[in-house]
C-alpha cells in the first residue's frame, strides 16, 4: 500500500488497489471439518496440498466469473468458518449485494462485506544501514511505500518491495534511484533529496492491466549494499526474518512491519485469491493471492514482508488492502523465483 500525492494518480498507495478483490477456490461435495480429532481445537494444515482444499478451490473457480458479474461482488476465496469447516467466501464492497447463494455445489457460502479495495509509520529518514519495514519510494515520484526486506543473489544485496512502490507501475527505467524515505514522507512533502538515495532499480515484474490477466506478483528489486540496507526490523519489532520460506495456509498466524502501521499481527483467512486491483494505470487482475484478517495494514504498507508468527518464515509480499484492513499478498515463493533471489539474513 503506497501513499501518493498526485491528483490523477492514486492518492493512498501502499499497494494501489483501486478496484476490487476477487477470491476463488473450490471444495468437495462433503464439507469436512478440518479439526484435530485428538483435541477438537487446533485446526490441521489448511493448504493447497490438502485434497479437500483443492476440491473447494475447484468449485470456487467454477463459479467465480458468474459471481463477479453480480452487483457489488468484488471477489471470492477459499476459507474456513468459525467452526473450522471449509467454506467459499464471496467478498462484497457493500451490503447492497443481492441474489447471493448460500451454497455452491454443496459447499457453504459466507458473505464478507469488506468495502472498497485499494492498492497501498516508519516514515522518517533512518541512519544507514536502514532497517526493513520503513518508508521508501522512487526518486521520480512523490509517493511512499515499504521496504519489504533485503534479498541477495550471487553476493549482491537487493531491496525487495512492490513494482508500484519503486517501478512506478511499469513506467520506470532500470537504474532509477530508490530513496529512503519515500518523497511523500519528506519535509517539506515531496522534497527531492539526492542524499536519500539507497539503491537503484534493477528489475521488476511487469503488471498487465487487464481484468482477464493472470498477474501473480506486484514486485520489484533494487541494487543496494549492506552499508545502505540492513536485514532486520528496528529492534522494537520482530527482528530478522528467516531464510526459510513457507507456503500459505488458512489459519496461519502472521505478522509484518510496514511504513504506516508498524508491526501488526493477524491470520491468513483465504487462499487461491483472484482479485481485480485498481491502479492509476488501470485495473489488473491477480490470481493465486493470499488474504488476511482485517486491520492488518493500511495505505503506505505496500511492499511489507509478511512472515509467520512465531518462526518469522516469509510467506507473502503485501500489496493491496480493503477499507476494513483486509489485506492481500503475493506468495513469496513466486516473488523470489521471479528474481532468482533469497532472503538475506546477515
Legacy VTK file of the C-alpha trace (Angstrom):
# vtk DataFile Version 3.0
C-alpha trace
ASCII
DATASET POLYDATA
POINTS 346 float
0.000 0.000 0.000
1.673 3.045 -1.271
0.902 6.628 -0.340
0.861 9.200 -3.133
0.281 12.887 -3.744
-0.874 13.179 -7.393
-4.423 14.114 -8.194
-4.804 11.992 -11.299
-2.924 9.072 -9.771
-3.956 7.038 -6.840
-3.859 9.022 -3.671
-3.218 6.498 -0.939
-0.922 3.858 -2.420
0.773 1.332 -0.333
-0.359 -1.127 -2.867
-2.738 0.629 -5.131
-5.827 -1.456 -5.350
-8.455 0.937 -6.616
-10.521 -1.930 -7.642
-11.727 -4.881 -6.030
-10.638 -8.111 -4.628
-11.804 -11.334 -6.028
-11.064 -14.630 -4.438
-11.930 -18.039 -5.797
-11.482 -21.593 -4.530
-13.361 -24.873 -4.535
-14.259 -27.757 -2.227
-15.522 -31.294 -2.407
-19.156 -32.206 -2.051
-18.964 -33.279 1.590
-17.808 -30.282 3.589
-15.392 -31.593 6.182
-14.399 -30.055 9.479
-10.642 -29.511 9.484
-10.096 -30.048 13.205
-7.620 -32.184 15.093
-9.633 -35.224 16.267
-7.420 -35.573 19.332
-8.022 -32.080 20.677
-11.006 -30.902 18.605
-9.480 -27.454 18.853
-6.409 -26.843 16.754
-7.017 -26.838 13.002
-4.944 -29.094 10.819
-2.958 -27.638 7.950
-5.332 -25.940 5.538
-3.163 -25.547 2.464
-3.389 -26.321 -1.225
-1.756 -29.690 -0.575
-4.990 -30.855 1.101
-7.315 -32.798 -1.278
-10.325 -31.219 0.476
-8.958 -27.735 -0.085
-8.204 -28.402 -3.738
-11.745 -29.679 -4.219
-13.199 -26.491 -2.715
-10.923 -24.339 -4.849
-12.206 -26.081 -7.967
-15.787 -25.252 -7.013
-14.789 -21.660 -6.193
-13.067 -21.214 -9.540
-16.034 -22.765 -11.347
-18.425 -20.086 -10.052
-16.138 -17.053 -9.836
-16.806 -15.418 -13.196
-20.570 -15.654 -12.701
-20.411 -14.261 -9.166
-18.250 -11.318 -10.191
-20.948 -10.175 -12.580
-23.308 -9.594 -9.643
-23.647 -6.038 -8.384
-21.236 -5.132 -5.555
-19.494 -8.534 -5.633
-15.734 -7.945 -5.823
-14.154 -11.321 -5.186
-14.150 -14.871 -3.904
-11.881 -17.048 -1.742
-11.479 -20.445 -0.159
-11.655 -20.134 3.616
-12.999 -21.691 6.829
-15.864 -20.661 9.080
-15.827 -20.193 12.851
-16.309 -23.937 13.330
-13.298 -24.817 11.219
-15.285 -26.022 8.202
-14.281 -25.290 4.638
-16.361 -22.556 3.020
-16.328 -20.324 -0.034
-16.269 -16.616 0.729
-17.980 -14.094 -1.509
-16.431 -10.665 -0.999
-18.629 -7.594 -1.405
-17.957 -3.857 -1.297
-21.309 -3.005 0.304
-24.352 -4.612 1.877
-26.371 -3.937 -1.282
-25.309 -7.185 -2.963
-28.373 -9.328 -3.685
-29.130 -12.772 -5.014
-26.078 -14.380 -3.423
-26.181 -18.153 -2.915
-25.938 -19.812 0.495
-24.342 -22.945 -1.006
-22.222 -23.723 -4.070
-22.205 -27.371 -5.119
-22.716 -28.457 -1.531
-20.169 -26.054 -0.008
-21.481 -23.386 2.419
-21.055 -19.756 1.354
-20.012 -16.952 3.734
-20.660 -13.348 2.665
-17.886 -10.952 3.747
-18.558 -7.240 3.252
-15.011 -5.829 3.204
-15.655 -2.489 1.488
-13.598 -0.949 -1.335
-10.139 -2.347 -2.009
-7.254 -0.045 -2.862
-3.617 -0.685 -3.684
-1.389 0.667 -0.866
4.513 4.892 10.177
8.016 4.399 9.921
8.151 7.445 7.752
11.297 9.254 8.838
14.818 9.094 7.446
16.875 6.418 9.225
20.607 6.208 9.775
22.241 3.935 7.230
22.050 0.954 7.051
18.275 1.385 7.215
16.074 -1.267 8.847
13.499 -3.199 6.845
9.842 -2.170 7.113
10.455 1.566 6.627
9.365 4.169 4.066
10.880 4.070 0.554
9.964 5.227 -2.942
11.162 6.103 -6.439
13.051 9.394 -6.675
10.884 10.449 -9.653
7.581 10.148 -7.774
6.007 11.807 -4.748
4.930 8.600 -3.037
5.857 6.265 -0.200
5.620 2.527 0.301
7.527 -0.006 2.397
10.977 -1.595 2.139
9.972 -5.242 2.494
13.331 -6.862 3.148
16.850 -7.367 1.857
17.428 -10.194 -0.615
20.599 -11.441 -2.273
21.896 -13.113 -5.402
25.482 -14.001 -6.285
26.859 -11.858 -3.484
24.837 -8.755 -4.383
22.296 -7.256 -1.991
18.940 -6.013 -3.244
15.915 -4.232 -1.827
12.608 -6.111 -2.275
9.284 -4.279 -2.494
6.402 -3.723 -4.960
6.502 -2.620 -8.606
4.116 0.204 -7.781
6.381 1.362 -4.926
9.686 1.753 -6.821
8.972 0.968 -10.510
6.122 3.441 -10.992
3.633 0.879 -12.351
5.910 -0.250 -15.213
6.866 3.337 -16.157
10.308 3.413 -14.531
13.562 2.778 -16.371
16.097 0.395 -14.885
18.645 2.347 -12.882
16.212 4.926 -11.480
17.136 5.822 -7.908
15.310 4.463 -4.867
15.108 6.787 -1.860
14.539 6.359 1.865
12.199 7.820 2.944
9.815 7.955 0.021
9.416 11.565 -1.124
5.851 11.778 0.253
7.350 11.489 3.746
9.924 14.246 3.320
9.665 17.670 4.940
8.532 19.615 3.049
6.305 16.978 1.468
7.582 15.765 -1.910
11.012 17.328 -1.435
13.637 15.744 -3.708
16.845 14.914 -1.826
19.615 13.027 -3.591
21.190 12.308 -0.200
18.235 9.950 0.440
19.287 7.523 -2.333
19.885 3.959 -1.074
19.765 1.962 -4.323
18.822 1.724 -7.978
16.005 -0.134 -9.698
17.359 -3.449 -11.030
14.307 -5.447 -12.166
10.534 -5.610 -11.833
7.648 -7.833 -12.832
5.561 -6.028 -15.453
1.923 -5.635 -14.397
-0.578 -6.473 -17.130
-3.502 -4.059 -16.824
-6.494 -6.172 -17.825
-9.390 -7.806 -15.980
-8.611 -11.027 -17.840
-4.897 -11.012 -16.957
-3.252 -13.581 -14.713
-0.823 -11.422 -12.756
0.695 -13.196 -9.769
3.142 -10.662 -8.321
3.475 -6.897 -7.964
7.177 -6.844 -7.158
10.489 -5.127 -7.882
14.092 -5.215 -6.676
16.782 -2.539 -6.465
20.528 -2.962 -6.111
21.963 -1.729 -2.820
24.744 -2.597 -0.359
24.928 -3.703 3.304
26.133 -0.181 4.088
22.778 1.204 2.955
20.246 -1.527 3.837
20.230 -3.962 6.752
18.457 -7.297 7.152
16.379 -6.681 10.312
13.500 -4.547 11.525
14.017 -1.952 14.231
14.926 -3.670 17.492
11.474 -2.999 18.952
9.880 -5.241 16.305
10.320 -8.899 15.301
13.924 -8.706 14.117
15.424 -10.716 11.266
13.192 -12.831 9.007
14.128 -16.463 8.435
15.681 -17.519 5.133
13.260 -20.473 5.020
10.001 -19.609 3.255
6.700 -21.421 3.813
3.529 -21.927 1.793
0.383 -20.102 2.993
-2.428 -21.960 4.710
-5.731 -20.723 6.108
-5.461 -20.122 9.838
-1.712 -19.469 9.745
-0.654 -16.768 12.232
1.313 -13.960 10.572
2.904 -10.563 11.213
4.527 -7.740 9.289
6.285 -4.418 9.780
5.140 -1.629 7.459
5.638 2.082 6.908
2.187 3.151 8.152
1.035 0.673 10.806
4.420 -0.573 12.059
4.214 -4.158 13.381
0.831 -5.846 13.221
-0.315 -9.438 13.653
-3.125 -11.386 12.023
-4.031 -14.642 10.313
-4.392 -15.896 6.759
-8.114 -16.122 6.039
-8.150 -17.074 2.349
-6.000 -18.640 -0.343
-6.320 -19.024 -4.112
-7.478 -15.425 -4.257
-8.400 -13.832 -7.562
-8.531 -10.063 -7.311
-9.137 -7.112 -9.599
-6.798 -4.358 -8.453
-7.260 -0.746 -9.440
-4.112 1.225 -10.179
-3.677 4.698 -11.609
-2.650 2.974 -14.843
-5.765 0.795 -14.995
-7.249 -2.349 -13.475
-5.161 -5.509 -13.187
-6.433 -8.957 -12.280
-4.271 -11.003 -9.904
-4.589 -14.744 -9.250
-3.228 -17.166 -6.612
-3.144 -14.458 -3.931
-3.287 -14.576 -0.112
-5.956 -12.847 2.012
-5.507 -11.847 5.657
-7.697 -10.978 8.617
-8.996 -7.436 8.999
-7.000 -4.453 10.312
-3.672 -5.958 9.210
-2.480 -2.969 7.175
-3.202 0.487 5.825
-2.205 2.619 2.871
1.576 3.000 2.755
2.281 -0.556 3.962
2.680 -1.825 0.391
5.823 -3.848 -0.040
5.899 -5.211 3.518
7.249 -8.721 4.022
4.670 -10.982 5.704
6.135 -13.680 7.964
4.826 -16.426 10.243
4.192 -15.678 13.910
6.214 -17.173 15.526
9.005 -18.501 13.318
9.441 -15.403 11.123
9.282 -17.551 7.979
8.457 -15.408 4.913
5.073 -16.265 3.383
3.953 -13.245 1.345
4.636 -9.778 -0.069
1.897 -7.321 0.905
0.479 -5.282 -1.960
-3.193 -4.337 -1.527
-5.886 -3.697 1.028
-9.598 -3.144 1.565
-11.493 -0.493 3.520
-11.717 -2.715 6.607
-7.997 -3.536 6.614
-8.335 -6.919 4.924
-5.018 -7.313 3.143
-3.819 -9.118 0.012
-0.361 -10.523 -0.567
1.639 -12.183 -3.323
3.020 -15.646 -2.469
6.666 -15.053 -1.531
7.810 -18.183 -3.383
6.672 -16.672 -6.688
8.393 -13.371 -5.904
11.764 -14.901 -5.048
11.606 -17.251 -8.044
10.960 -14.364 -10.427
14.179 -12.576 -9.421
16.178 -15.707 -8.509
16.998 -14.254 -5.077
16.898 -15.468 -1.463
16.116 -13.687 1.800
19.224 -12.027 3.250
19.765 -12.746 6.955
23.198 -11.285 7.657
LINES 2 348
120 0 1 2 3 4 5 6 7 8 9 10 11 12 13 14 15 16 17 18 19 20 21 22 23 24 25 26 27 28 29 30 31 32 33 34 35 36 37 38 39 40 41 42 43 44 45 46 47 48 49 50 51 52 53 54 55 56 57 58 59 60 61 62 63 64 65 66 67 68 69 70 71 72 73 74 75 76 77 78 79 80 81 82 83 84 85 86 87 88 89 90 91 92 93 94 95 96 97 98 99 100 101 102 103 104 105 106 107 108 109 110 111 112 113 114 115 116 117 118 119
226 120 121 122 123 124 125 126 127 128 129 130 131 132 133 134 135 136 137 138 139 140 141 142 143 144 145 146 147 148 149 150 151 152 153 154 155 156 157 158 159 160 161 162 163 164 165 166 167 168 169 170 171 172 173 174 175 176 177 178 179 180 181 182 183 184 185 186 187 188 189 190 191 192 193 194 195 196 197 198 199 200 201 202 203 204 205 206 207 208 209 210 211 212 213 214 215 216 217 218 219 220 221 222 223 224 225 226 227 228 229 230 231 232 233 234 235 236 237 238 239 240 241 242 243 244 245 246 247 248 249 250 251 252 253 254 255 256 257 258 259 260 261 262 263 264 265 266 267 268 269 270 271 272 273 274 275 276 277 278 279 280 281 282 283 284 285 286 287 288 289 290 291 292 293 294 295 296 297 298 299 300 301 302 303 304 305 306 307 308 309 310 311 312 313 314 315 316 317 318 319 320 321 322 323 324 325 326 327 328 329 330 331 332 333 334 335 336 337 338 339 340 341 342 343 344 345
